[in-house]
Amino acid sequence: MTNVERSGAGFTSTLDTDETVTSRKVLLATGVSDDLPDTDGFEEFWGSGVYHCPYCHGYEVRDQPLGVLVTNQHMVEYAKMVYNLSKDLIVFTDGQDVFDDESRLTFVERGIEIEDEPIIALNGSDGNLENISLADGHNVARHALFYPPPMEQHSELPEQLGLDVNEAGLVDATRSQRGIGFTSVDGVFIAGDASSGAPPAIVSAVADGYAVGATMNGELSMEDFEVGLQ
């Protein structure tokens, strides 16, 4: 789909083939794009040695030498969660001023090293991360690096429809007694990773799609029922 716009009581959508279709409702399941750092090797190892979600990938690398990239204060709690996977943990700030004295001491007291040098490159072979090169010239051996990147909408359709997008880059989705997946535009629903209503994981996206689909079906059924009474 390349375009969607309000058309009377419904919507007109333009497909990649330039064919147009009309509908009473629209469900967006267009996902998000990860905004990865430009650091050499980061994209190469994304998903094979650099991971976003400790719940999705943590079990496979538990008790291994791990790193976590923390570039703002909001990610400090994320680093604490990664510590649950392995006590052999190094926090990389990539040269950012993230920790105050108190929070730094909290990590150091637990044996967690904080590396403040900027990251120059991620290195490895056969898709496996082996070490991280820093600006001062030394390499730090790590088996995996965790980092939750900023996200942005993968499609321009949410912007075309004027949907509200929050600071995390997700479309604001609301939940009501009628169901979930409602957006700021009447008749437009959102499901999956593009939505604020579900965590960014495959299993959550699948479950969200089912629930939002049921909500839409309920809306359409009630509308048809009301029409039948007229």
ABEGO torsion letter per residue (X at the ends): XABBBBBEABBBBBBAAGBBBBBABBBBBAEBBBBBBABBGAAAABGAABBABAAAAAAAABGBBBBBBBABAAAAAAAAAAAAABABBBBBAGGBBABBAAAAAAAAAAGBBBBABBBABBBEBGGBBABBBBAAGBBBBBABBBBBBBBBBABAAAAAAGBBBBAAGBBBBBBBAAEBGBBABBGBBBBEAABAABBBBAAAAAAAAAAAAAAAAAAAAAAAAAAAAX
